[in-house]
Structures are given as structure tokens and as C-alpha cells.
Amino acid sequence: MDAYSYTTIQVERDGTADVHVSLHPDEWMSVLCVTGRERAYLSISHAKASVTVCPTRPDAPTAGDLRVARQLAEAFAVYAAEVERLHVLNGASAEAAPDPDSVRDSAA
């Protein structure tokens, strides 16, 4: 597998910058969402690139934070379905989904 990750930073004339992180993972990608703690966050890491998603106030999420979390969940579900569809379209058999606890550390 040709896995890699990279980050690009584009600085405009006015000094504003756009940062883009692209992850093209292999089995070394880490996705972690710790549960049962006083803060909520999602961490994705691969090849020294890391992305952390958390509410503006991780210990006191707002209704807006909940909306964003649900949008992320929906987008990840759609992404998984698309990857599975393309995987099967390319001649592979559909594999059983991994246990959801494999991407979550539920230790308190």
C-alpha cells in the first residue's frame, strides 16, 4: 500500500494562511476517541500528521458543538460506505465491519 500523509500551508498576500492536512492511511493510522472523561475529543494520527477535533469548550459542549459532532459522524459513515462500495467494485469481497470499540478507548 502506498500510504503517506502530508500538510500544506498556503499563505496569501494579505498574510492569511490555509492549512491542509491529507491522510492516505495504512494500518498504522490511529483513530482515538476517549469516552467517559470530562472532555470530548477525536484524534486522528498518521505519519507524523495529527488532527484533533474537539468542541470549543471540550468540558462544556454547546448545541452547536453537538450539531458538528453529528455532521462528522454522518460524514464518516458516508465515507465508510463509499470506501466499501469502491472496494467491492474493484473485485474484492465486502469484509465484516470492525468492532466499533477498536477505534475507541472506553477506559475511564
Secondary structure, 3 states (H helix, E strand, C coil): CCCEEEEEEEECCCCCEEEEEEEECCCCCEEEEECCCCCCCEEEEECCEEEEECCCCCCCCCHHHHHHHHHHHHHHHHHHHHHHHHHHHCCCCCCCCCCHHHHEECCC
